Structure formats: structure tokens, C-alpha cells
């Protein structure tokens, strides 16, 4: 008789295990579940942290995005004009501060007047709504009277509220302003501090020159990873620079067109609404809708009825339609086109996380994520989803 071998036999990791209830179960089955669970928990914690730390994270992200846009300018001034990076960075930051200050100075009084007149605008909208309700009620009363036979006496089962006259006259409505100007004044120091923090951090990022790229190359373990990291950083710079340049040009043209058209139809404050139209158009879809709604409400309060308030809204709609359907596709081209559904979801998501500022940052963040996804294995499909229909075939 041979000796019995009691030694345990090694089991290959690729060998499947059998369970009477689960059937064939591989090691990969057990590993994939916890992996996706960890990824889901990571994203939940990430977005929760971004929401809770918005007061600090937002200025940092704004500074990083503008540093990526302005870095090519600093690099060009150093190579061609031999200008030291801190000097060019200081000029760009001071210029940005002056531009922001000038914009606040020009728009502060008109916007303050709009906010202070908010009760009057609310009363005008409420009056128009009540007028429409009264007309609808008169139509309902007329239809009920037509349904009843003239030969029959009034029914005793009609409720007393139905026997009351439909038009009892407008009721006085008191709209109280919950301290909008006071709230804005209380938030102003925080806004100014965030802007100054972003500008100071932007200066240090621009003044460091190529230090960021040098550190990035040193962090990568292999030569292929170093090349890929540089390609990602340079492509994000190029795409964001193109995006901001083209979108700023388009929105400036749109603001001029909206302001001119509103002035032609007799809308008061046409210059202010033109500037707001150019600024709000940085928020895709929702910005133009908000601008048209604001123009419609103020026009209703100024002109008194819907027929007179319609031309300013139609002029605004015509300008944004021409911009969205013809001008932007022609100037932007296929390379910067984005998936419309993904853009809308991005605006809604970052607006939910960070409010209005998140809506402004939604598309730049989406551009950066799209470029990053095209270089990472396993994320090319996600990058193709964020791109426009013809973007992957564009070699330019």
C-alpha cells in the first residue's frame, strides 16, 4: 500500500469555487463588488467634501483654471520678450483686479436699483397673474352657464361659492423685501476676500513658471508616464485657452447685440442688460433663460402689460438663438464642441454643489476632465461621451 499524501494541494487563483447556492463563483466576482463599492464611497466623500469646503476650494479652483489659461502668455513673454515670470504674472494679476473692479463699479448701481425695485416687479407680476386668473374664471363661468338650460330654474344644489361673482376686483398684495441689499452687503466682505485670495494664489502659480511641470515630471515613475502627464497638462492648457478666448469673444458680441436690440425697442437700462447677457451666457442654457426672464419681468413692470413687454424678450431670444445656432458652432468648430446633454448635466450638478459660481465653472471643468479622460486607460469612452459628435474624428 502506498502512503497517503496528506499535504494540502495548492489551488490556483484562477480556479473557480463552487457553491450549491451561488453556482460557479470566481475570485474576480468577489473582488469586483468591493472595488466598485469603494469607488462609490470615494466619490460620495469627494463631492461631500467639495460641498462642505466650497469657501476654500472654489477660490483655489478658480485660480488654477486661470493659471492654466494665462500660463501660455507668461511663457510667451519669457521666451520672446525675456520678461521675468513674476513681472508678467504681476501685470496679469493687477490687470485682472482692475477689470473686476471696473466691472463692479459700472454694474453696482444698476444692479442695486434692480434689487431695490424688486417689490415693484413682484407686484407687477402678481397683478398680471391675477388678471389672467380672472379671465380664466370668467371663461369657466361662461362655460358653466352654457351647459345649463335656460328653461330650468337655478339648482338649489349649487354651492354658495359658485354663486359669487367671478370678478371681485384685485386684492391688495403687500410684498415685503427680505433685506436683499442687507444680505448682499453682509456677503460682500467674504466675496472680496475670496477674490483677493484667488488673485494672490494666481500670482504665485504664474510666477513659478515651469516649476509645476518639473515637479509633475519628477513624480511620475516611468518615462511613458512622464510624457503622458506633460501631454495632459499641455492639452488642458491649450483647450482651456481656446475655450476662454472663443467664448469670451462670442459673449462680448452677444452682449453688444442684446444691448443694442433692447435699446432699439425702448427697453430702459439696455446697456446693463447687455452686459448681464454677455456674463450670463457663460452659463449654458440656464443663463439665457434667466436673462430672458429678468428682462421680461422688468419690461412688464415698466410697460404695464404683456403685449408691450414681449418685444424686449423676443429681441433677447432672437440674439441668443442666432448665437447658439449659428455663431458659436461656426467660431468654436468641432474641436471644442461638447455633448449638449453632458453640458446640461454638468451645469446642473456643479450648480447644485457650488451654486451660481459652480454653474460658471461647469464647462471649464468639463473641458479639463474630457482632456484627462482621453489619455487615461479605461476612460476613453467617458471622454468620447463628453465630446461632441464629430470631436473624436477631428485631428486639428
Secondary structure, 3 states (H helix, E strand, C coil): CCCCCCCCCCCCCCCCEEECCCEEECHHHHHHHHHHHHHHHHHHHHHHHHHHCHHHHHHHHHHHHHHHHHHHHHHHHHHHHCCCHHHHHHHHHHHHHHHHHHHHHHHHHHHHHHHHCHHHHHHHHHHHHHHHHHHHHHHHHHHHHHHCCCCCCCCCCCCHHHCCCCCCCCCCCCCCCCCHHHHHHHHHHHHHHHHHHHHHHHHHHHHCCCHHHHHHHHHCCCHHHHHHHHHHHHHHHHHHHHHHHHHHHHHHHHHHHHHHHHHHCCCCCHHHHHHHHHHHCCCCCHHHHHHHHHHHHHHHHHHCCHHHHHHHHHHHHHHHHHHHHHHHHHHHCCCCCECHHHHHHHHHHHHHHHCHHHHHHHHHHHHHHHHHHHHCCCCHHHHHHHECCCHHHCCC
